[in-house]
């Protein structure tokens, strides 16, 4: 028996392979695209549902458009914090009142860089507005090489405290009015930050305060602890604010 008759010609194999790839390849590509688009959407949807549940547990409301029940922006547009950019927007906003302060927790999506180097970023922010707060405008963040370089390029100064070297080693503190900022950061406030893990970035101005972990979206299961940590920071600032006002009255 001639074995050549049992072999399939190479051109025929190529046709069969091509036919199989055409049959399987297109659906496979479509499935890959569907998963690429669908999985993030599903995860975001699930995150939104979990945050709604958490909002109910901690007696906060949910906003789908960044406005409260009266149609007022929850995060004021005039806030001039560096984290808020024109290319950014809020989602998964939960808000309400805690410790006599307005509070909002939300995911903030924005872009960093430009051109081919543009990258999409997202992080969870907690925002407080408290009428009894009186703070100079300042920025406080964990000391990192990236922030040191940024401050050098923008001619910003890191305010250090000779009597609190641990604070100065852990944090970068900057702002416009060094004298007022150093007066606000009294010994008790410096001691508070020396004794906590330097993980959060903080921007403050008058009675507004935002707290976040740079480029980090907080998991739903950790939202409660995130809010409690935020409240502890708020209370430390309220105490310092009260002491600052008291000293002004005495003077």
Kinemage of the C-alpha trace (Angstrom):
@kinemage 1
@onewidth
@group {chain A} dominant
@subgroup {mainchain}
@vectorlist {calphas} color= white
{ca unk a 1} P 0.000 0.000 0.000
{ca unk a 2} L 1.349 3.435 -0.931
{ca unk a 3} L 1.522 5.441 2.292
{ca unk a 4} L 1.563 8.722 0.327
{ca unk a 5} L -2.112 8.258 -0.394
{ca unk a 6} L -2.791 8.383 3.357
{ca unk a 7} L -1.006 11.726 3.848
{ca unk a 8} L -2.854 14.991 3.381
{ca unk a 9} L -1.167 17.403 1.058
{ca unk a 10} L 0.443 20.442 2.775
{ca unk a 11} L -1.682 22.989 0.894
{ca unk a 12} L -4.780 21.172 2.101
{ca unk a 13} L -3.515 21.319 5.700
{ca unk a 14} L -2.925 25.055 5.348
{ca unk a 15} L -6.469 25.549 4.061
{ca unk a 16} L -7.900 23.498 6.949
{ca unk a 17} L -5.778 25.361 9.535
{ca unk a 18} L -6.774 28.710 8.070
{ca unk a 19} L -10.418 27.680 8.098
{ca unk a 20} L -10.212 26.628 11.748
{ca unk a 21} L -8.455 29.867 12.737
{ca unk a 22} L -11.048 31.909 10.883
{ca unk a 23} L -13.795 30.005 12.661
{ca unk a 24} L -12.262 30.117 16.137
{ca unk a 25} L -10.155 33.281 15.905
{ca unk a 26} L -12.867 35.872 15.346
{ca unk a 27} L -15.084 34.678 18.246
{ca unk a 28} L -11.972 34.436 20.432
{ca unk a 29} L -11.006 38.018 19.641
{ca unk a 30} L -14.550 39.189 20.319
{ca unk a 31} L -14.591 37.280 23.605
{ca unk a 32} L -11.257 38.805 24.641
{ca unk a 33} L -12.499 42.316 23.867
{ca unk a 34} L -15.755 41.665 25.720
{ca unk a 35} L -13.855 40.458 28.794
{ca unk a 36} L -11.406 43.376 28.587
{ca unk a 37} L -14.287 45.839 28.582
{ca unk a 38} L -16.723 43.911 30.717
{ca unk a 39} L -14.643 42.851 33.719
{ca unk a 40} L -13.696 46.412 34.829
{ca unk a 41} L -17.316 47.501 34.348
{ca unk a 42} L -18.523 44.543 36.434
{ca unk a 43} L -15.976 45.238 39.200
{ca unk a 44} L -16.882 48.948 39.297
{ca unk a 45} L -20.566 48.054 39.440
{ca unk a 46} L -19.969 45.616 42.280
{ca unk a 47} L -17.872 48.218 44.109
{ca unk a 48} L -20.678 50.766 43.779
{ca unk a 49} L -23.195 48.293 45.240
{ca unk a 50} L -20.909 47.514 48.191
{ca unk a 51} L -20.361 51.213 48.901
{ca unk a 52} L -24.116 51.813 48.919
{ca unk a 53} L -24.453 49.070 51.541
{ca unk a 54} L -21.655 50.574 53.618
{ca unk a 55} L -23.221 54.051 53.358
{ca unk a 56} L -26.404 52.666 54.920
{ca unk a 57} L -24.432 51.015 57.720
{ca unk a 58} L -22.702 54.272 58.694
{ca unk a 59} L -25.764 56.487 58.137
{ca unk a 60} L -24.498 58.281 55.044
{ca unk a 61} L -26.366 59.090 51.834
{ca unk a 62} L -25.444 58.214 48.257
{ca unk a 63} L -25.063 60.673 45.379
{ca unk a 64} L -25.000 59.634 41.735
{ca unk a 65} L -24.073 63.093 40.395
{ca unk a 66} L -21.880 64.688 43.083
{ca unk a 67} L -24.735 66.812 44.420
{ca unk a 68} L -26.631 66.591 47.704
{ca unk a 69} L -30.389 66.209 48.101
{ca unk a 70} L -30.830 69.974 47.526
{ca unk a 71} L -28.816 69.953 44.296
{ca unk a 72} L -25.734 71.624 45.790
{ca unk a 73} L -22.248 70.388 44.879
{ca unk a 74} L -20.942 68.198 47.699
{ca unk a 75} L -17.338 69.055 46.824
{ca unk a 76} L -17.166 72.854 46.224
{ca unk a 77} L -15.774 73.793 42.818
{ca unk a 78} L -13.724 76.608 44.311
{ca unk a 79} L -11.491 74.269 46.321
{ca unk a 80} L -7.994 74.944 45.006
{ca unk a 81} L -6.321 71.744 46.158
{ca unk a 82} L -3.616 70.313 43.942
{ca unk a 83} L -5.254 66.889 43.815
{ca unk a 84} L -8.285 68.263 41.991
{ca unk a 85} L -7.566 68.732 38.296
{ca unk a 86} L -9.690 69.791 35.334
{ca unk a 87} L -9.375 66.281 33.917
{ca unk a 88} L -10.704 64.623 37.072
{ca unk a 89} L -14.166 63.612 38.239
{ca unk a 90} L -15.822 61.995 41.250
{ca unk a 91} L -17.797 58.771 41.398
{ca unk a 92} L -19.234 56.498 44.097
{ca unk a 93} L -19.922 59.529 46.309
{ca unk a 94} L -21.310 58.890 49.792
{ca unk a 95} L -21.876 61.841 52.089
{ca unk a 96} L -23.492 63.109 55.252
{ca unk a 97} L -22.558 64.539 58.644
{ca unk a 98} L -20.229 63.269 61.348
{ca unk a 99} L -18.797 65.009 64.412
{ca unk a 100} L -20.625 68.242 63.454
{ca unk a 101} L -18.817 68.269 60.108
{ca unk a 102} L -19.918 67.606 56.561
{ca unk a 103} L -18.202 64.521 55.218
{ca unk a 104} L -17.926 62.892 51.804
{ca unk a 105} L -16.044 59.793 50.712
{ca unk a 106} L -15.586 59.272 46.996
{ca unk a 107} L -13.410 57.804 44.280
{ca unk a 108} L -11.551 60.421 42.269
{ca unk a 109} L -10.450 59.565 38.728
{ca unk a 110} L -7.930 61.771 36.948
{ca unk a 111} L -4.974 61.743 34.566
{ca unk a 112} L -1.325 62.423 35.277
{ca unk a 113} L 1.346 63.430 32.777
{ca unk a 114} L 0.745 64.361 29.158
{ca unk a 115} L 1.026 63.115 25.606
{ca unk a 116} L 2.249 59.521 25.323
{ca unk a 117} L 3.130 59.571 29.029
{ca unk a 118} L -0.459 60.229 30.165
{ca unk a 119} L -1.676 57.684 32.706
{ca unk a 120} L -5.095 57.234 34.300
{ca unk a 121} L -5.145 57.344 38.105
{ca unk a 122} L -7.776 56.774 40.754
{ca unk a 123} L -7.870 57.116 44.500
{ca unk a 124} L -10.349 57.334 47.333
{ca unk a 125} L -10.647 60.681 49.095
{ca unk a 126} L -12.361 61.710 52.303
{ca unk a 127} L -13.481 65.338 52.466
{ca unk a 128} L -14.490 67.306 55.559
{ca unk a 129} L -16.036 70.742 55.887
{ca unk a 130} L -16.169 71.873 59.503
{ca unk a 131} L -17.381 75.322 60.565
{ca unk a 132} L -15.217 75.426 63.720
{ca unk a 133} L -12.003 74.736 61.801
{ca unk a 134} L -9.657 77.649 61.177
{ca unk a 135} L -6.626 76.445 59.239
{ca unk a 136} L -3.961 78.117 57.120
{ca unk a 137} L -3.622 76.625 53.644
{ca unk a 138} L -1.099 73.773 53.750
{ca unk a 139} L -0.186 70.430 52.249
{ca unk a 140} L 1.077 67.523 54.359
{ca unk a 141} L 2.281 64.211 52.920
{ca unk a 142} L 4.639 61.350 53.682
{ca unk a 143} L 8.190 62.210 52.718
{ca unk a 144} L 9.128 60.530 49.437
{ca unk a 145} L 11.751 61.109 46.769
{ca unk a 146} L 9.096 61.903 44.147
{ca unk a 147} L 7.577 64.640 46.299
{ca unk a 148} L 11.025 66.030 47.143
{ca unk a 149} L 11.780 66.334 43.433
{ca unk a 150} L 8.372 67.913 42.750
{ca unk a 151} L 8.876 70.469 45.513
{ca unk a 152} L 12.345 71.313 44.229
{ca unk a 153} L 11.039 71.833 40.698
{ca unk a 154} L 8.189 74.047 41.923
{ca unk a 155} L 10.367 75.981 44.402
{ca unk a 156} L 8.281 74.845 47.378
{ca unk a 157} L 9.862 74.663 50.809
{ca unk a 158} L 9.538 71.818 53.301
{ca unk a 159} L 8.843 73.288 56.754
{ca unk a 160} L 10.816 71.469 59.446
{ca unk a 161} L 10.636 71.621 63.257
{ca unk a 162} L 13.916 71.472 65.175
{ca unk a 163} L 12.170 70.228 68.340
{ca unk a 164} L 10.327 67.497 66.434
{ca unk a 165} L 12.859 65.772 64.171
{ca unk a 166} L 10.720 62.636 63.863
{ca unk a 167} L 7.886 64.646 62.334
{ca unk a 168} L 10.258 66.418 59.962
{ca unk a 169} L 11.784 63.084 58.941
{ca unk a 170} L 8.405 61.481 58.217
{ca unk a 171} L 6.543 64.323 56.481
{ca unk a 172} L 6.758 67.058 53.907
{ca unk a 173} L 4.856 70.139 55.074
{ca unk a 174} L 4.432 73.066 52.706
{ca unk a 175} L 2.276 76.123 52.126
{ca unk a 176} L 2.311 79.870 51.526
{ca unk a 177} L 2.435 81.241 55.074
{ca unk a 178} L 5.197 79.421 56.968
{ca unk a 179} L 4.692 81.393 60.194
{ca unk a 180} L 0.946 80.663 60.412
{ca unk a 181} L 1.407 77.011 59.448
{ca unk a 182} L 4.074 76.479 62.112
{ca unk a 183} L 1.874 78.209 64.665
{ca unk a 184} L -1.010 75.875 63.759
{ca unk a 185} L 1.202 72.778 64.026
{ca unk a 186} L 1.668 73.042 67.770
{ca unk a 187} L 3.409 70.428 69.948
{ca unk a 188} L 0.244 68.357 70.420
{ca unk a 189} L -0.501 68.213 66.694
{ca unk a 190} L 3.107 67.379 65.841
{ca unk a 191} L 3.052 64.641 68.470
{ca unk a 192} L -0.168 63.235 67.006
{ca unk a 193} L 1.373 62.849 63.562
{ca unk a 194} L 4.612 61.477 64.965
{ca unk a 195} L 2.641 58.614 66.495
{ca unk a 196} L 0.596 57.590 63.456
{ca unk a 197} L 1.644 55.749 60.332
{ca unk a 198} L 2.576 58.380 57.697
{ca unk a 199} L 0.403 57.011 54.919
{ca unk a 200} L -2.020 59.819 54.097
{ca unk a 201} L -1.702 62.964 52.013
{ca unk a 202} L -3.596 65.908 53.492
{ca unk a 203} L -4.599 69.227 51.940
{ca unk a 204} L -6.252 71.886 54.083
{ca unk a 205} L -7.610 75.385 53.663
{ca unk a 206} L -9.775 77.426 56.064
{ca unk a 207} L -12.462 74.932 57.132
{ca unk a 208} L -11.934 72.430 54.300
{ca unk a 209} L -9.880 69.258 54.538
{ca unk a 210} L -9.147 66.364 52.171
{ca unk a 211} L -7.342 63.155 53.102
{ca unk a 212} L -6.214 60.404 50.748
{ca unk a 213} L -3.600 57.728 50.170
{ca unk a 214} L -1.845 58.731 46.957
{ca unk a 215} L -3.001 56.720 43.902
{ca unk a 216} L -4.835 54.222 46.114
{ca unk a 217} L -8.469 53.210 45.864
{ca unk a 218} L -9.648 52.019 49.280
{ca unk a 219} L -11.317 48.614 49.294
{ca unk a 220} L -14.987 48.690 50.373
{ca unk a 221} L -14.223 46.533 53.408
{ca unk a 222} L -11.759 49.192 54.624
{ca unk a 223} L -13.958 52.257 54.080
{ca unk a 224} L -15.116 52.316 57.713
{ca unk a 225} L -11.572 52.237 59.078
{ca unk a 226} L -10.568 54.866 56.508
{ca unk a 227} L -13.340 57.141 57.768
{ca unk a 228} L -12.365 56.532 61.408
{ca unk a 229} L -8.754 57.456 60.623
{ca unk a 230} L -10.013 60.562 58.842
{ca unk a 231} L -12.148 61.530 61.840
{ca unk a 232} L -9.132 61.161 64.156
{ca unk a 233} L -7.165 63.564 61.937
{ca unk a 234} L -10.121 65.964 61.802
{ca unk a 235} L -10.373 65.994 65.610
{ca unk a 236} L -6.636 66.675 65.927
{ca unk a 237} L -6.999 69.666 63.603
{ca unk a 238} L -10.106 70.896 65.444
{ca unk a 239} L -8.173 70.799 68.732
{ca unk a 240} L -5.237 72.700 67.227
{ca unk a 241} L -7.614 75.193 65.631
{ca unk a 242} L -9.295 75.832 68.988
{ca unk a 243} L -5.923 76.386 70.680
{ca unk a 244} L -4.832 78.766 67.922
{ca unk a 245} L -8.041 80.817 68.267
{ca unk a 246} L -7.649 80.846 72.079
{ca unk a 247} L -4.104 82.203 71.785
{ca unk a 248} L -5.315 84.941 69.430
{ca unk a 249} L -8.050 85.944 71.911
{ca unk a 250} L -5.508 86.148 74.767
{ca unk a 251} L -3.202 88.287 72.671
